[in-house]
Amino acid sequence: LFLRLRERYGAISIPMGDTLRKIITFRNENRPFIIGFISDQAPLWNSIHYWTNFLNHDTPVFTGTERIAKQTNLVVYYADITRPKRGYYVCEFRKLTDSLADFSDYEITEMYMRELEKTIIKEPQYWLWTHNRWKRTREEFNEKYEDISERKKANK
Protein backbone atom coordinates (compact mmCIF):
# COMPACT_ATOMS: atom_id res chain seq x y z
CA LEU A 1 0.00 0.00 0.00
CA PHE A 2 2.70 2.51 0.98
CA LEU A 3 4.77 1.66 -2.08
CA ARG A 4 1.76 2.23 -4.35
CA LEU A 5 0.96 5.52 -2.61
CA ARG A 6 4.55 6.75 -2.92
CA GLU A 7 4.79 5.89 -6.61
CA ARG A 8 1.38 6.94 -7.89
CA TYR A 9 2.59 10.35 -9.14
CA GLY A 10 5.71 9.09 -10.89
CA ALA A 11 8.14 8.75 -7.99
CA ILE A 12 10.45 5.74 -7.96
CA SER A 13 11.07 3.89 -4.71
CA ILE A 14 14.71 2.87 -4.48
CA PRO A 15 15.81 0.11 -2.10
CA MET A 16 18.22 1.50 0.49
CA GLY A 17 21.15 -0.56 -0.76
CA ASP A 18 20.74 0.73 -4.34
CA THR A 19 20.60 4.46 -3.56
CA LEU A 20 24.21 5.40 -4.29
CA ARG A 21 24.25 3.33 -7.49
CA LYS A 22 21.00 4.98 -8.66
CA ILE A 23 22.34 8.50 -7.98
CA ILE A 24 25.45 7.73 -10.04
CA THR A 25 23.26 6.34 -12.84
CA PHE A 26 21.07 9.46 -12.87
CA ARG A 27 24.17 11.68 -12.97
CA ASN A 28 25.78 9.67 -15.79
CA GLU A 29 22.54 9.99 -17.78
CA ASN A 30 22.40 13.77 -17.07
CA ARG A 31 18.96 13.08 -15.68
CA PRO A 32 17.62 15.63 -13.17
CA PHE A 33 16.60 14.03 -9.88
CA ILE A 34 15.55 14.63 -6.32
CA ILE A 35 16.28 11.90 -3.78
CA GLY A 36 14.08 11.82 -0.69
CA PHE A 37 15.16 9.79 2.30
CA ILE A 38 12.54 8.42 4.66
CA SER A 39 13.95 8.06 8.16
CA ASP A 40 10.94 7.58 10.35
CA GLN A 41 12.00 4.39 12.10
CA ALA A 42 14.82 3.25 14.36
CA PRO A 43 17.90 1.81 12.64
CA LEU A 44 18.68 -1.88 13.04
CA TRP A 45 21.29 -2.69 15.68
CA ASN A 46 24.05 -3.23 13.13
CA SER A 47 23.20 0.05 11.37
CA ILE A 48 23.64 2.28 14.42
CA HIS A 49 26.61 4.60 13.99
CA TYR A 50 25.43 7.73 15.79
CA TRP A 51 23.24 8.79 18.72
CA THR A 52 21.63 12.17 19.34
CA ASN A 53 19.24 13.80 21.76
CA PHE A 54 15.89 13.73 19.94
CA LEU A 55 12.77 15.00 21.71
CA ASN A 56 14.66 14.70 25.01
CA HIS A 57 15.54 11.03 24.43
CA ASP A 58 18.89 9.44 23.65
CA THR A 59 18.17 8.18 20.11
CA PRO A 60 20.06 6.21 17.46
CA VAL A 61 19.61 7.81 14.04
CA PHE A 62 20.25 6.95 10.41
CA THR A 63 23.38 8.55 8.96
CA GLY A 64 23.18 7.25 5.39
CA THR A 65 21.70 10.45 3.99
CA GLU A 66 24.67 12.49 5.17
CA ARG A 67 27.21 9.89 4.04
CA ILE A 68 25.66 9.58 0.56
CA ALA A 69 25.33 13.37 0.21
CA LYS A 70 29.02 13.80 1.07
CA GLN A 71 30.09 11.02 -1.33
CA THR A 72 28.10 12.53 -4.20
CA ASN A 73 28.43 16.23 -3.26
CA LEU A 74 24.66 16.78 -3.33
CA VAL A 75 22.84 19.77 -1.89
CA VAL A 76 20.81 18.80 1.20
CA TYR A 77 17.28 20.03 1.89
CA TYR A 78 14.77 19.33 4.62
CA ALA A 79 11.20 18.73 3.40
CA ASP A 80 8.67 20.07 5.89
CA ILE A 81 5.21 18.77 5.06
CA THR A 82 2.18 20.43 6.62
CA ARG A 83 -1.53 19.77 6.29
CA PRO A 84 -3.46 23.05 6.07
CA LYS A 85 -6.80 21.24 5.72
CA ARG A 86 -8.18 17.77 5.09
CA GLY A 87 -6.88 16.32 1.84
CA TYR A 88 -4.37 19.13 1.23
CA TYR A 89 -0.64 19.01 1.91
CA VAL A 90 2.06 21.63 1.49
CA CYS A 91 5.74 20.76 1.21
CA GLU A 92 8.31 23.44 1.99
CA PHE A 93 11.91 22.63 1.08
CA ARG A 94 14.51 24.28 3.33
CA LYS A 95 18.12 24.15 2.21
CA LEU A 96 20.37 22.83 4.96
CA THR A 97 23.62 23.41 3.09
CA ASP A 98 25.26 24.01 -0.27
CA SER A 99 28.77 22.98 0.66
CA LEU A 100 29.10 19.70 2.52
CA ALA A 101 32.86 20.13 2.87
CA ASP A 102 32.30 22.78 5.54
CA PHE A 103 30.68 20.32 7.95
CA SER A 104 32.16 17.72 10.25
CA ASP A 105 30.78 14.19 10.52
CA TYR A 106 27.18 14.00 11.72
CA GLU A 107 26.67 17.78 11.64
CA ILE A 108 24.22 17.53 8.71
CA THR A 109 22.44 14.68 10.51
CA GLU A 110 22.12 16.93 13.57
CA MET A 111 20.72 19.77 11.44
CA TYR A 112 18.14 17.39 10.00
CA MET A 113 17.15 16.07 13.43
CA ARG A 114 16.68 19.62 14.77
CA GLU A 115 14.41 20.47 11.81
CA LEU A 116 12.43 17.27 12.39
CA GLU A 117 11.99 18.18 16.06
CA LYS A 118 10.61 21.60 15.07
CA THR A 119 8.13 19.95 12.70
CA ILE A 120 6.95 17.48 15.34
CA ILE A 121 6.66 20.09 18.08
CA LYS A 122 4.64 22.33 15.75
CA GLU A 123 2.19 19.55 14.73
CA PRO A 124 2.66 16.43 16.88
CA GLN A 125 -0.60 14.86 15.71
CA TYR A 126 0.97 14.02 12.32
CA TRP A 127 4.03 12.22 13.69
CA LEU A 128 3.86 8.42 13.48
CA TRP A 129 4.30 7.73 17.19
CA THR A 130 3.70 4.01 16.60
CA HIS A 131 7.21 3.62 15.13
CA ASN A 132 8.75 3.94 18.61
CA ARG A 133 12.09 5.59 17.82
CA TRP A 134 13.29 4.74 21.34
CA LYS A 135 13.05 0.95 21.30
CA ARG A 136 16.86 0.67 21.18
CA THR A 137 18.83 1.99 24.14
CA ARG A 138 22.47 3.00 24.27
CA GLU A 139 23.01 0.63 27.20
CA GLU A 140 21.76 -2.34 25.17
CA PHE A 141 23.84 -1.20 22.21
CA ASN A 142 27.02 -0.90 24.30
CA GLU A 143 26.48 -4.39 25.72
CA LYS A 144 25.84 -5.83 22.27
CA TYR A 145 28.84 -4.13 20.62
CA GLU A 146 31.23 -3.66 23.53
CA ASP A 147 34.26 -4.75 21.49
CA ILE A 148 33.50 -2.87 18.27
CA SER A 149 35.53 0.34 18.32
CA GLU A 150 34.35 1.85 15.01
CA ARG A 151 30.85 2.45 16.34
CA LYS A 152 30.06 5.69 18.13
CA LYS A 153 29.29 4.48 21.65
CA ALA A 154 29.51 7.68 23.59
CA ASN A 155 28.86 10.66 21.31
CA LYS A 156 28.93 13.70 23.48
C-alpha positions as CSV (number, residue, x, y, z in Angstrom):
1,L,0.0,0.0,0.0
2,F,2.7,2.5,1.0
3,L,4.8,1.7,-2.1
4,R,1.8,2.2,-4.3
5,L,1.0,5.5,-2.6
6,R,4.6,6.7,-2.9
7,E,4.8,5.9,-6.6
8,R,1.4,6.9,-7.9
9,Y,2.6,10.4,-9.1
10,G,5.7,9.1,-10.9
11,A,8.1,8.8,-8.0
12,I,10.4,5.7,-8.0
13,S,11.1,3.9,-4.7
14,I,14.7,2.9,-4.5
15,P,15.8,0.1,-2.1
16,M,18.2,1.5,0.5
17,G,21.2,-0.6,-0.8
18,D,20.7,0.7,-4.3
19,T,20.6,4.5,-3.6
20,L,24.2,5.4,-4.3
21,R,24.3,3.3,-7.5
22,K,21.0,5.0,-8.7
23,I,22.3,8.5,-8.0
24,I,25.5,7.7,-10.0
25,T,23.3,6.3,-12.8
26,F,21.1,9.5,-12.9
27,R,24.2,11.7,-13.0
28,N,25.8,9.7,-15.8
29,E,22.5,10.0,-17.8
30,N,22.4,13.8,-17.1
31,R,19.0,13.1,-15.7
32,P,17.6,15.6,-13.2
33,F,16.6,14.0,-9.9
34,I,15.5,14.6,-6.3
35,I,16.3,11.9,-3.8
36,G,14.1,11.8,-0.7
37,F,15.2,9.8,2.3
38,I,12.5,8.4,4.7
39,S,14.0,8.1,8.2
40,D,10.9,7.6,10.3
41,Q,12.0,4.4,12.1
42,A,14.8,3.2,14.4
43,P,17.9,1.8,12.6
44,L,18.7,-1.9,13.0
45,W,21.3,-2.7,15.7
46,N,24.1,-3.2,13.1
47,S,23.2,0.1,11.4
48,I,23.6,2.3,14.4
49,H,26.6,4.6,14.0
50,Y,25.4,7.7,15.8
51,W,23.2,8.8,18.7
52,T,21.6,12.2,19.3
53,N,19.2,13.8,21.8
54,F,15.9,13.7,19.9
55,L,12.8,15.0,21.7
56,N,14.7,14.7,25.0
57,H,15.5,11.0,24.4
58,D,18.9,9.4,23.6
59,T,18.2,8.2,20.1
60,P,20.1,6.2,17.5
61,V,19.6,7.8,14.0
62,F,20.2,7.0,10.4
63,T,23.4,8.6,9.0
64,G,23.2,7.2,5.4
65,T,21.7,10.5,4.0
66,E,24.7,12.5,5.2
67,R,27.2,9.9,4.0
68,I,25.7,9.6,0.6
69,A,25.3,13.4,0.2
70,K,29.0,13.8,1.1
71,Q,30.1,11.0,-1.3
72,T,28.1,12.5,-4.2
73,N,28.4,16.2,-3.3
74,L,24.7,16.8,-3.3
75,V,22.8,19.8,-1.9
76,V,20.8,18.8,1.2
77,Y,17.3,20.0,1.9
78,Y,14.8,19.3,4.6
79,A,11.2,18.7,3.4
80,D,8.7,20.1,5.9
81,I,5.2,18.8,5.1
82,T,2.2,20.4,6.6
83,R,-1.5,19.8,6.3
84,P,-3.5,23.1,6.1
85,K,-6.8,21.2,5.7
86,R,-8.2,17.8,5.1
87,G,-6.9,16.3,1.8
88,Y,-4.4,19.1,1.2
89,Y,-0.6,19.0,1.9
90,V,2.1,21.6,1.5
91,C,5.7,20.8,1.2
92,E,8.3,23.4,2.0
93,F,11.9,22.6,1.1
94,R,14.5,24.3,3.3
95,K,18.1,24.2,2.2
96,L,20.4,22.8,5.0
97,T,23.6,23.4,3.1
98,D,25.3,24.0,-0.3
99,S,28.8,23.0,0.7
100,L,29.1,19.7,2.5
101,A,32.9,20.1,2.9
102,D,32.3,22.8,5.5
103,F,30.7,20.3,8.0
104,S,32.2,17.7,10.3
105,D,30.8,14.2,10.5
106,Y,27.2,14.0,11.7
107,E,26.7,17.8,11.6
108,I,24.2,17.5,8.7
109,T,22.4,14.7,10.5
110,E,22.1,16.9,13.6
111,M,20.7,19.8,11.4
112,Y,18.1,17.4,10.0
113,M,17.1,16.1,13.4
114,R,16.7,19.6,14.8
115,E,14.4,20.5,11.8
116,L,12.4,17.3,12.4
117,E,12.0,18.2,16.1
118,K,10.6,21.6,15.1
119,T,8.1,19.9,12.7
120,I,6.9,17.5,15.3
121,I,6.7,20.1,18.1
122,K,4.6,22.3,15.7
123,E,2.2,19.6,14.7
124,P,2.7,16.4,16.9
125,Q,-0.6,14.9,15.7
126,Y,1.0,14.0,12.3
127,W,4.0,12.2,13.7
128,L,3.9,8.4,13.5
129,W,4.3,7.7,17.2
130,T,3.7,4.0,16.6
131,H,7.2,3.6,15.1
132,N,8.8,3.9,18.6
133,R,12.1,5.6,17.8
134,W,13.3,4.7,21.3
135,K,13.1,1.0,21.3
136,R,16.9,0.7,21.2
137,T,18.8,2.0,24.1
138,R,22.5,3.0,24.3
139,E,23.0,0.6,27.2
140,E,21.8,-2.3,25.2
141,F,23.8,-1.2,22.2
142,N,27.0,-0.9,24.3
143,E,26.5,-4.4,25.7
144,K,25.8,-5.8,22.3
145,Y,28.8,-4.1,20.6
146,E,31.2,-3.7,23.5
147,D,34.3,-4.7,21.5
148,I,33.5,-2.9,18.3
149,S,35.5,0.3,18.3
150,E,34.3,1.9,15.0
151,R,30.9,2.5,16.3
152,K,30.1,5.7,18.1
153,K,29.3,4.5,21.7
154,A,29.5,7.7,23.6
155,N,28.9,10.7,21.3
156,K,28.9,13.7,23.5
